[in-house]
Amino acid sequence: MSTFEIKMPKMGESVQEATITKWFVEKGQMIEEDEPILEIATDKVDSEVPSPVEGKIIDIRFAVDDVVPVGEVVAVIDLTGEGEVVEDGDQSKAESKTEDAKAEVEDKSTEQSKEENSQTGENDLNQKSERFYSPLVKSIAAKENVSFEELESIEGSGKNGRVQKKDILTYIENRGSQPKSAGQSKPQSSGSAPSPIKPSVSSSDEIIQMDRMRKVIAERMVSSKHTAAHVTSMVEADVENVVQWRNMNKNSFQQREGIKLTFMPIFIEAVSKALKDFPLINVAVDGDSIIVKKDHNIGIAVALPGNNLIVPVIKKADHKSMTGLAHELSDLATRARENKLNLDEIQGGTFSISNFGSFGNVMGTPIINQPESAILAVGTIEKKPAVVETEYGDIIVPRHKMFLSLTYDHRVIDGALGGAFVRRIADYLEQFDKNRTL
């Protein structure tokens, strides 16, 4: 019998495991090449896994919500289409292989932990435990001086109580910044962060469990606030020319290109121009080093069904025309809402934009999307009375205006630089040529 094994794919350099969120097939089902088999989720992206071959599904080794190491066999396809289906009661061989693979992962994790402990000399994380700790969790524990006893006391949110990254980070945040010796299992009372106050719950309250994406968003937002020194500068921009130009061109553009002409491509272009003028905004922090990014990879926050969000990235936005930006933005936003983005399309950003105005908000103070150093919030465009200078004196006329809010990392961007940058964006918008052709 000729078979083909479907293995858990590697979704990124730092991704070591993924959660199975959905199976599109069942045992005994015939499948064609490129037909989706299952849907998986990591802390970065959800993705469908297609079949590279056609044949018959004879074995499915994991269930929905199982966390599977990268490279592990998740399903087996018989290429002849005539193979016997592996029944649930006859999987001793498959289970043995799975256990061997898991043991191999644990052995590698133990070896990596040994290397880390030989360097720090402060933690012994190689003691026997009923729980499996991933290399990432062990690495964080070693770096933050979390003892084995402390690690064992952490309540894991993963399968079978497994400690995940967010669990150990939450524990470290709540216990304070002071390191502990191996014999200590309780947080230090002096200098430690206060424990979160648990809310009271009454019989009339509804309790909603966070889904996987909401947990990831929550973890990243808290992590960003703990990482960067957030500060926000705001300016008001007169966008009368931008509004008039869009009104004159939006209908013909949609007829010609098949997509709507929104304000966002205009904002992206203005941001990219300003980044050329102020390259030290387009940076990332790596310890004591500042990495100046040459490409303008602009992330756009997109609201998703279910009250979540994702930030697809337009790569090398400074090399794209207004029409090109509009098409790529429309494509990314559509596929984001359909959960069809690739991992490469949501990473590698160097600067982000969040459109608060789409919800009728005047302004906002967004949280930096790590490891970037700045994010721009664009507010709603409103018609306001404005004083305009003419050769006959000042007059009050209606003008379209909006607020731009730039949140930046004060560790590497001072107020003068941040303020000058957001002012330059406003200048480009105010100086927009309303006679420009597409």
C-alpha positions as CSV (number, residue, x, y, z in Angstrom):
1,M,0.0,0.0,0.0
2,S,1.4,3.4,-1.1
3,T,0.7,6.1,1.4
4,F,1.5,9.8,1.9
5,E,1.8,11.4,5.4
6,I,0.4,14.9,6.0
7,K,2.6,16.7,8.5
8,M,2.0,19.8,10.6
9,P,3.7,22.6,8.5
10,K,6.1,25.2,9.8
11,M,4.3,28.5,9.7
12,G,7.3,30.7,10.6
13,E,10.7,30.7,12.1
14,S,9.5,31.1,15.7
15,V,6.5,28.8,15.4
16,Q,7.0,25.4,17.0
17,E,3.4,24.1,17.2
18,A,-0.1,24.8,15.9
19,T,-3.6,24.2,17.1
20,I,-6.0,22.2,14.8
21,T,-9.2,24.4,14.6
22,K,-11.1,22.4,12.0
23,W,-11.0,19.3,9.9
24,F,-12.5,19.5,6.3
25,V,-12.3,15.8,5.7
26,E,-13.1,12.5,7.6
27,K,-11.7,9.0,7.4
28,G,-12.6,7.1,4.3
29,Q,-13.2,10.3,2.2
30,M,-11.6,10.7,-1.2
31,I,-9.6,13.9,-1.6
32,E,-8.1,15.7,-4.6
33,E,-4.8,17.5,-4.9
34,D,-4.9,21.1,-3.5
35,E,-8.2,20.4,-1.7
36,P,-8.0,21.7,1.9
37,I,-7.6,19.1,4.6
38,L,-7.6,21.0,7.8
39,E,-7.4,24.5,9.3
40,I,-4.7,25.3,11.8
41,A,-4.0,28.3,14.1
42,T,-0.8,29.7,15.6
43,D,-0.3,32.9,17.6
44,K,0.4,34.7,14.3
45,V,-2.2,33.5,11.7
46,D,-4.9,31.0,10.9
47,S,-4.3,29.0,7.7
48,E,-5.8,26.1,5.7
49,V,-3.5,23.1,4.9
50,P,-4.1,21.7,1.4
51,S,-3.4,18.2,0.3
52,P,-0.4,17.9,-2.0
53,V,-1.7,14.6,-3.4
54,E,-5.0,12.9,-4.3
55,G,-6.2,9.7,-2.6
56,K,-8.2,8.4,0.3
57,I,-8.0,9.6,3.9
58,I,-7.2,6.5,5.9
59,D,-6.1,8.0,9.2
60,I,-6.6,11.2,11.2
61,R,-4.4,11.3,14.2
62,F,-5.4,14.4,16.1
63,A,-8.8,16.0,17.0
64,V,-9.9,19.6,16.9
65,D,-8.3,21.8,19.5
66,D,-5.2,19.5,19.8
67,V,-1.9,21.3,19.9
68,V,0.5,19.6,17.5
69,P,4.3,20.0,17.2
70,V,5.6,21.1,13.8
71,G,6.6,18.1,11.7
72,E,4.2,15.7,13.4
73,V,2.0,13.5,11.2
74,V,-1.6,14.6,11.4
75,A,-3.2,12.5,8.7
76,V,-2.3,9.7,6.3
77,I,-3.5,9.4,2.6
78,D,-3.6,6.2,0.6
79,L,-2.5,7.1,-2.9
80,T,-4.3,4.1,-4.5
81,G,-7.6,5.0,-3.0
82,E,-8.2,1.4,-2.0
83,G,-6.4,1.3,1.4
84,E,-8.1,0.2,4.7
85,V,-9.2,2.9,7.0
86,V,-7.4,2.9,10.3
87,E,-10.1,2.4,12.9
88,D,-10.0,4.2,16.3
89,G,-9.5,0.9,18.1
90,D,-6.6,-0.2,15.9
91,Q,-4.3,2.7,16.1
92,S,-1.6,1.3,18.4
93,K,1.0,1.7,15.8
94,A,0.0,5.2,14.9
95,E,-0.2,6.1,18.6
96,S,3.2,4.6,19.2
97,K,4.7,6.7,16.5
98,T,2.9,9.8,17.9
99,E,4.2,9.1,21.4
100,D,7.8,8.5,20.0
101,A,7.6,11.9,18.2
102,K,6.4,13.6,21.3
103,A,9.1,12.0,23.3
104,E,11.6,13.2,20.8
105,V,10.3,16.7,21.1
106,E,10.5,16.5,24.9
107,D,14.1,15.2,24.7
108,K,15.1,18.1,22.4
109,S,13.4,20.5,24.8
110,T,15.3,18.9,27.7
111,E,18.6,19.2,25.9
112,Q,17.9,22.9,25.0
113,S,16.9,23.6,28.7
114,K,20.2,22.0,29.8
115,E,22.2,24.3,27.6
116,E,20.3,27.3,28.9
117,N,20.7,26.2,32.5
118,S,24.5,25.7,32.1
119,Q,24.7,29.3,31.0
120,T,22.5,30.8,33.8
121,G,23.3,28.4,36.6
122,E,20.3,29.7,38.5
123,N,17.5,27.4,37.6
124,D,17.0,23.6,37.4
125,L,14.2,23.1,34.9
126,N,15.2,19.5,34.1
127,Q,13.6,17.9,37.1
128,K,10.9,15.3,36.3
129,S,7.4,16.7,35.7
130,E,4.0,15.4,34.8
131,R,3.7,18.2,32.3
132,F,5.5,18.9,29.1
133,Y,7.2,22.4,28.9
134,S,8.0,23.7,25.4
135,P,11.4,25.0,24.6
136,L,10.0,28.6,24.5
137,V,8.5,28.3,28.0
138,K,11.7,26.9,29.3
139,S,13.7,29.6,27.7
140,I,11.5,32.3,29.2
141,A,11.7,30.6,32.6
142,A,15.5,30.5,32.4
143,K,15.8,34.1,31.3
144,E,13.5,35.4,34.0
145,N,14.9,33.2,36.8
146,V,11.6,31.2,37.3
147,S,12.4,28.1,39.4
148,F,11.1,24.6,38.7
149,E,8.7,24.9,41.7
150,E,7.3,28.2,40.4
151,L,6.9,26.7,36.9
152,E,5.0,23.7,38.4
153,S,2.7,26.1,40.3
154,I,1.6,28.0,37.2
155,E,-1.9,27.1,36.1
156,G,-1.6,26.3,32.4
157,S,-4.4,27.3,29.9
158,G,-3.3,24.7,27.3
159,K,-4.4,21.2,26.7
160,N,-4.1,19.0,29.8
161,G,-3.0,22.1,31.8
162,R,0.0,22.7,29.6
163,V,1.8,26.0,30.4
164,Q,1.8,28.3,27.3
165,K,3.8,31.5,26.6
166,K,1.0,33.8,27.8
167,D,0.7,31.9,31.1
168,I,4.3,32.2,32.1
169,L,4.4,35.9,30.9
170,T,1.3,36.7,33.0
171,Y,2.9,34.9,36.0
172,I,6.2,36.9,35.6
173,E,4.2,40.2,35.2
174,N,2.2,39.5,38.4
175,R,5.2,38.3,40.6
176,G,7.2,41.5,40.0
177,S,10.6,42.1,38.5
178,Q,12.8,40.8,41.4
179,P,14.4,37.4,40.6
180,K,13.8,34.4,42.9
181,S,15.9,31.7,44.2
182,A,15.0,28.1,43.4
183,G,13.4,27.4,46.8
184,Q,10.9,30.2,46.6
185,S,7.4,29.6,45.3
186,K,5.5,32.8,46.3
187,P,5.9,36.3,44.8
188,Q,8.0,38.7,46.7
189,S,5.8,41.2,48.6
190,S,8.3,44.0,48.2
191,G,8.5,45.6,44.7
192,S,6.2,43.1,43.0
193,A,3.3,44.1,40.7
194,P,-0.1,44.0,42.4
195,S,-2.2,41.0,41.5
196,P,-5.2,41.7,39.3
197,I,-8.4,42.4,41.2
198,K,-11.0,39.8,40.3
199,P,-14.4,41.3,39.4
200,S,-17.5,40.2,41.2
201,V,-20.0,38.3,39.2
202,S,-23.7,38.3,39.8
203,S,-26.4,36.0,38.6
204,S,-27.5,38.4,35.9
205,D,-24.0,38.8,34.4
206,E,-23.0,36.9,31.3
207,I,-19.5,35.3,31.1
208,I,-18.0,35.1,27.6
209,Q,-14.8,33.1,27.1
210,M,-12.2,34.8,25.0
211,D,-11.6,33.1,21.7
212,R,-8.0,32.3,20.5
213,M,-7.6,35.5,18.5
214,R,-8.9,37.7,21.3
215,K,-6.4,36.1,23.7
216,V,-3.5,36.7,21.3
217,I,-4.6,40.4,20.8
218,A,-4.9,40.9,24.6
219,E,-1.4,39.4,25.2
220,R,0.2,41.5,22.5
221,M,-1.4,44.8,23.6
222,V,-0.3,44.3,27.2
223,S,3.2,43.2,26.0
224,S,3.5,46.3,23.9
225,K,2.5,48.6,26.8
226,H,5.1,46.9,29.0
227,T,7.8,47.1,26.2
228,A,7.5,50.6,24.7
229,A,7.3,54.0,26.4
230,H,4.1,55.2,24.7
231,V,3.5,58.8,24.0
232,T,1.1,60.4,21.5
233,S,1.2,63.7,19.5
234,M,-1.8,65.1,17.6
235,V,-2.4,67.6,14.8
236,E,-5.4,68.8,12.9
237,A,-5.1,68.7,9.1
238,D,-7.2,70.5,6.5
239,V,-8.0,67.9,3.9
240,E,-10.3,69.9,1.7
241,N,-8.2,69.2,-1.4
242,V,-8.2,65.5,-0.6
243,V,-11.9,65.3,-0.2
244,Q,-12.6,67.3,-3.4
245,W,-10.2,65.1,-5.4
246,R,-11.7,61.9,-4.2
247,N,-15.3,63.1,-4.9
248,M,-14.3,64.0,-8.5
249,N,-12.6,60.6,-9.1
250,K,-14.3,57.9,-7.0
251,N,-17.0,57.0,-9.5
252,S,-14.8,56.8,-12.6
253,F,-12.2,54.9,-10.6
254,Q,-14.7,52.3,-9.4
255,Q,-16.0,51.8,-13.0
256,R,-12.4,51.4,-14.3
257,E,-10.8,49.4,-11.6
258,G,-13.7,47.6,-10.1
259,I,-12.9,48.7,-6.5
260,K,-13.8,51.7,-4.3
261,L,-11.4,54.6,-4.0
262,T,-11.1,55.1,-0.2
263,F,-9.1,57.7,1.7
264,M,-6.6,55.1,3.0
265,P,-4.3,54.9,-0.1
266,I,-3.9,58.7,0.2
267,F,-3.0,58.4,3.9
268,I,-0.5,55.6,3.1
269,E,1.2,57.7,0.4
270,A,1.5,60.7,2.7
271,V,2.9,58.5,5.5
272,S,5.5,57.0,3.1
273,K,6.6,60.4,1.9
274,A,7.0,61.5,5.5
275,L,9.0,58.4,6.4
276,K,11.4,59.3,3.6
277,D,11.8,62.7,5.3
278,F,12.1,61.2,8.8
279,P,13.7,57.8,8.4
280,L,14.3,57.5,12.2
281,I,10.6,56.9,12.6
282,N,10.8,53.7,10.6
283,V,12.8,51.9,13.2
284,A,12.8,48.9,15.5
285,V,14.5,48.4,18.8
286,D,16.8,45.4,19.5
287,G,18.3,45.7,22.9
288,D,20.6,48.7,22.8
289,S,20.5,48.8,19.0
290,I,18.2,50.8,16.7
291,I,17.4,49.1,13.4
292,V,16.6,51.6,10.7
293,K,14.3,49.9,8.2
294,K,14.8,50.9,4.5
295,D,11.5,49.4,3.2
296,H,8.2,51.1,4.0
297,N,6.1,48.1,5.0
298,I,2.8,49.7,6.1
299,G,0.4,47.7,8.3
300,I,-3.3,48.5,8.1
301,A,-5.5,47.5,11.1
302,V,-8.6,45.7,9.7
303,A,-11.7,45.0,11.9
304,L,-12.9,41.4,11.6
305,P,-16.2,39.7,12.3
306,G,-16.4,38.6,15.9
307,N,-15.0,41.9,17.3
308,N,-11.4,41.0,16.5
309,L,-8.8,42.7,14.4
310,I,-5.7,41.8,12.3
311,V,-3.0,44.0,10.6
312,P,-2.1,42.9,7.1
313,V,1.0,44.6,5.7
314,I,1.5,46.4,2.4
315,K,5.1,45.7,1.6
316,K,7.3,48.4,0.0
317,A,4.5,50.9,-0.1
318,D,6.9,53.6,-1.2
319,H,7.3,51.8,-4.5
320,K,3.6,51.6,-5.3
321,S,1.3,54.0,-7.2
322,M,-2.0,55.3,-5.8
323,T,-3.9,52.7,-7.9
324,G,-1.6,50.0,-6.8
325,L,-2.1,50.8,-3.2
326,A,-5.8,50.9,-3.6
327,H,-5.9,47.4,-5.2
328,E,-3.5,45.8,-2.7
329,L,-5.4,47.4,0.2
330,S,-8.8,46.1,-1.1
331,D,-7.4,42.6,-1.7
332,L,-5.8,42.3,1.8
333,A,-8.8,43.7,3.6
334,T,-11.2,41.4,1.8
335,R,-9.1,38.3,2.4
336,A,-8.5,39.3,6.0
337,R,-12.2,39.3,6.7
338,E,-12.4,35.9,4.9
339,N,-9.6,34.5,7.0
340,K,-7.5,33.8,3.9
341,L,-4.3,35.8,4.6
342,N,-0.9,34.1,4.4
343,L,1.6,34.4,7.2
344,D,3.9,36.6,5.1
345,E,1.1,39.1,4.6
346,I,0.7,39.9,8.3
347,Q,4.4,40.2,9.4
348,G,7.4,42.3,8.5
349,G,5.6,45.6,9.1
350,T,7.7,48.7,9.9
351,F,4.8,51.2,10.6
352,S,1.1,50.9,11.1
353,I,-2.1,52.9,10.5
354,S,-5.4,52.5,12.4
355,N,-8.5,54.1,11.0
356,F,-10.5,55.4,14.0
357,G,-12.5,57.5,11.6
358,S,-14.3,54.5,10.1
359,F,-16.2,54.3,13.3
360,G,-17.0,58.0,13.5
361,N,-14.3,58.7,16.1
362,V,-12.6,62.1,16.1
363,M,-9.2,60.8,17.3
364,G,-7.5,58.0,19.3
365,T,-4.3,56.9,21.0
366,P,-3.4,53.5,19.4
367,I,-1.1,51.0,20.9
368,I,2.2,50.3,19.0
369,N,2.3,47.1,17.0
370,Q,5.5,45.5,18.2
371,P,8.3,45.4,17.1
372,E,7.5,48.7,15.3
373,S,8.1,52.0,16.9
374,A,5.2,54.1,15.8
375,I,1.5,53.9,14.7
376,L,-0.8,56.6,13.2
377,A,-4.5,56.9,14.0
378,V,-6.6,58.8,11.5
379,G,-9.8,60.3,12.7
380,T,-13.1,61.0,11.0
381,I,-13.2,63.8,8.4
382,E,-15.7,66.5,9.4
383,K,-16.7,69.8,7.8
384,K,-15.9,72.7,10.1
385,P,-15.8,76.5,10.0
386,A,-12.2,77.6,9.3
387,V,-10.4,80.9,9.0
388,V,-8.9,81.4,5.6
389,E,-6.5,84.2,4.6
390,T,-7.3,86.0,1.4
391,E,-6.1,89.2,-0.3
392,Y,-9.2,90.9,1.0
393,G,-8.6,89.7,4.6
394,D,-9.6,86.8,6.7
395,I,-12.9,85.0,6.0
396,I,-14.6,82.1,7.7
397,V,-15.5,79.2,5.3
398,P,-16.5,75.5,5.7
399,R,-13.5,73.2,5.3
400,H,-13.0,69.4,5.7
401,K,-10.7,68.7,8.6
402,M,-9.4,65.7,10.5
403,F,-7.1,64.8,13.4
404,L,-4.0,62.7,13.1
405,S,-2.7,61.0,16.2
406,L,0.8,59.5,16.2
407,T,1.8,57.1,19.1
408,Y,5.5,56.4,19.2
409,D,8.1,54.7,21.4
410,H,9.7,57.4,23.5
411,R,12.7,55.2,24.1
412,V,14.0,56.0,20.6
413,I,11.7,58.8,19.3
414,D,11.7,62.1,21.1
415,G,8.7,64.5,21.1
416,A,10.4,66.9,18.6
417,L,10.9,64.1,16.1
418,G,7.5,62.6,16.6
419,G,5.7,65.9,16.5
420,A,7.6,67.0,13.3
421,F,6.8,63.7,11.6
422,V,3.0,63.8,12.2
423,R,3.0,67.5,11.2
424,R,4.8,66.6,7.9
425,I,2.0,64.0,7.2
426,A,-0.6,66.7,7.7
427,D,1.4,69.0,5.4
428,Y,1.4,66.4,2.6
429,L,-2.3,66.0,2.9
430,E,-3.0,69.7,3.0
431,Q,-0.8,70.3,-0.1
432,F,-2.5,67.4,-2.0
433,D,-3.0,68.4,-5.7
434,K,-6.7,68.2,-6.4
435,N,-6.0,68.3,-10.2
436,R,-3.9,65.1,-10.0
437,T,-4.7,62.3,-12.4
438,L,-4.9,58.6,-11.7
